[in-house]
């Protein structure tokens, strides 16, 4: 298993939560994002670090946005 940075793992957890809240299966999300279910499964199981374009396809398919917010120090 790949050791993901905590921030990346948190983003993936949020994507999973959004998918479930929208009552989408991995297959349904994959179709909306124009990718295969196996890609969604690998990302959700944190076995791979998604490329930014892949991440954006998933985010857009979920009707979400990605925000860059300064960290609180």
CORVENRA-V441899 format. One record per run of one state. SS is the DSSP state (a for helix, b for strand, c for the rest). FROM is the first residue (numbers start at 1). LEN is the number of residues. Records with the same first field share a line. If there is no record, write none. Layout:
# CORVENRA-V441899
SS = FROM-LEN, FROM-LEN
This chain:
# CORVENRA-V441899
c = 1-5, 22-4, 34-3, 45-7, 62-12
a = 6-16, 26-8, 37-8, 52-10
